[in-house]
Each structure stands twice: as C-alpha cells, then as structure tokens.
Amino acid sequence: MGFFVLLPFYSEVEFFLFQHSPVMQQGNQTTVSQFFLLGLTVGSEQQQIVFMLFLCIYLITMVGNLLILLAIVSDTHLHSPMYFFLANLSFTDICFTNMTVPKMLADIHRQHPTISFEGCLTQMYFFMFLVDLDNFLLAVMAYDQYIAICHPLHYATLLNPKHCTLLVLIPWVISSLVSVLHLSLLSHLTFSDQREIPHFFCDLEPILRLACSDTKINHLMISAIGGAVIFFPFTFILVTYVFIGSTVLRVPSTRGKWKTFSTCGSYLSAVSLFYRSIVGVYFLPSSAYSAERDKVAAIMYTIVIPMMNPFIYSLRSKDMKRALRRPFSSKSFSGVSELCHERHLYQLLVLG
C-alpha cells in the first residue's frame, strides 16, 4: 500500500520543484540547469570492479527485503505488530535504496554523471523523507521490543491495529513535512554556474555549499528541525533499551539473558552505525567538513545498512526462517507435483 501512496507524492513534488526552483525564479541570474555528480568517478581500470561491487550489494538488499515482505504478507503467523513494523522498515529500505543506487550504477557505467536541477531536488526530497522515516521506524521497533519485554501483559492493548497504524502513519506525515520545509527554504537560494557536486547523489549539504546567497537559515533548520527529528528518536531508543536491559537482568535464566542481550546487541550495533553516519554528515561543524568522509558515511547509511537490516532485524527470527523455508520445503514441492499429476490425469480422461 505504501508504494501507491508514494507515487502521487513523487509527481506532486516534481511539479512543486519545477514551479519553485531557483532556476525558474531567478531567470538569467543563474545558469544552473543540471549538476555533475562526481562522488564516485573512477578510472576505467576500477570501473568494472566498483560497478559489480555495488550491483551485488544492491541485489542482496532488494532480494533480502523483498523476501521479508513476501514472507510477512503470505504467512498469517507473522501478522503481528513486530512484523508489521519490520515490513514497513523493509519497504522503506527498498525505496531508500532505489532512490540512489540505480542512478549511481548508471553514472558509473556511463561515466557521465549528470542530473537535472529538478531531478536533483526531487531525489533530495525523497532521500530526506526516507532517511527520517527510517529513523522513526527504528524508534517504533524499539518501542515494540520494550512493550514485549517490559510489559508483555499489555502488549495486545498498547499495540492494537489502530495504534500500530498511527505509529507508522505519523512518521510518514512528519518526515514529509520536514522534507518539504528544507526544500522550500532551498528554493529561495541563488546559485552560481558551478555545477560539480562531490557526491554520488543530491544531498542537502553539498547543494548548500554551491549557493551564492546566505544559507544561515538553512543550516539553522538543519540543526533545529533535523536535530529534533534525529536525536529525539535516538534518545528514545537508548532509554527503551536501558529499561529492556534492566528487565532482562532480573530474568533468572542465564540462557534467556544471553539470547535477549545477543538480539538487542545486534539491534543496537545497527542503530549506532546508522546514527553515527547521519551525525557525521549533517551535524558536525562546517570547519570539520570533508567531502571524502561524507561520501564514506553516505555509503554506510544509504547502501550498507539497508543491506544489513534484513539479516539483523528479520532473518535471525525463527518464525521468519520458517516462513522463508516453507515455499522451498519438500512438502511444498510434493504438493506441486501432486497437482501436476492430477492435471495430467484430468487431461487424459477428458481429452482422451
């Protein structure tokens, strides 16, 4: 359902950006009609290696997240709040990856990394939207684990279908509004004829560095609004895991403690990697800015982490493993063979 919600957003955002872009407003004051994305420009001898590496990561990410979505949709045993949030995270990671990686692969292959101004702003909108949505979903999943471990008797009440829908819908609305706010402020800037972006996709900070006009308000909004959107969920995640840890320590079973701490440790390692990358790109002082460091951090949270999420959040679950094995089990294949045998008998009897 989320995919069909996202499609009308895409066309509306493109129309908004076309009407409000600096190119349209400033007339002859700027000649920027497209940008050159020079973040992953490589020599011909490394082009094939880099292309194949990111193509493999892209395919693993897509297959892993699609398998999770298919398993959750098809298996009624997985129709629970935890797997509902996992499905939303997988869907977000699929959209997130498709916003940047296919374009990056095409640029590496063609060695002509250009993007139109409107296309750049559109990519930027959905990138910010999906980063914020991913961030909120991590907090929602931490809340789900907190209720399951610390208040198991109230789980069904606190996470009923209505509450689960709101916990996903509200982040969609907030993430969209934050992205529109940043692009609205960006639409009032003027740009010189410098068109080279030292990045592999259109991100807010590299674009702001190309502006001729004052960007203090833009950076203030990044620090204020962006800081709130990032640090409140991160703080919430840390607090919930402190409560989870204190509850688990009271469990008498050593095996139960180890299993829970192992699972929570994997979640926290992925969360810390995600937030460290985000903070390193957007919230360090301008004097500490490094294009190379930003590219490495962006590769981590745009390419590597979406690939890791299926393994960390879903494939460790026994229910998920069982759901993924079911289509390939011998019983399923025997059922298919029996169906084929019945059809063959039917054709012999009816058609002679």
Sequence and secondary structure as in RCSB ss.txt:
>XXXX:A:sequence
MGFFVLLPFYSEVEFFLFQHSPVMQQGNQTTVSQFFLLGLTVGSEQQQIVFMLFLCIYLITMVGNLLILLAIVSD
THLHSPMYFFLANLSFTDICFTNMTVPKMLADIHRQHPTISFEGCLTQMYFFMFLVDLDNFLLAVMAYDQYIAIC
HPLHYATLLNPKHCTLLVLIPWVISSLVSVLHLSLLSHLTFSDQREIPHFFCDLEPILRLACSDTKINHLMISAI
GGAVIFFPFTFILVTYVFIGSTVLRVPSTRGKWKTFSTCGSYLSAVSLFYRSIVGVYFLPSSAYSAERDKVAAIM
YTIVIPMMNPFIYSLRSKDMKRALRRPFSSKSFSGVSELCHERHLYQLLVLG
>XXXX:A:secstr
 HHHHHHHHHHHHHHHHHHH HHHHHGGG   SEEEE TT   HHHHHHHHHHHHHHHHHHHHHHHHHHHHHHH 
GGG SHHHHHHHHHHHHHHHHHHHHHHHHHHHHHHT  EEEHHHHHHHHHHHHHHHHHHHHHHHHHHHHHHHHHH
 GGGHHHHT HHHHHHHHHHHHHHHHHHHHHHHHHHTT  B S  EESSSS  HHHHHTTBSS  HHHHHHIIII
IHHHHHHHHHHHHHHHHHHHHHHHT S HHHHHHHHHHHHHHHHHHHHHHHHHHHHHSS GGG  HHHHHHHHHI
IIIIHHHHHIIIIITT HHHHHHHHGGGSHHHHHHHHHHHHHHHHHHHHHH 
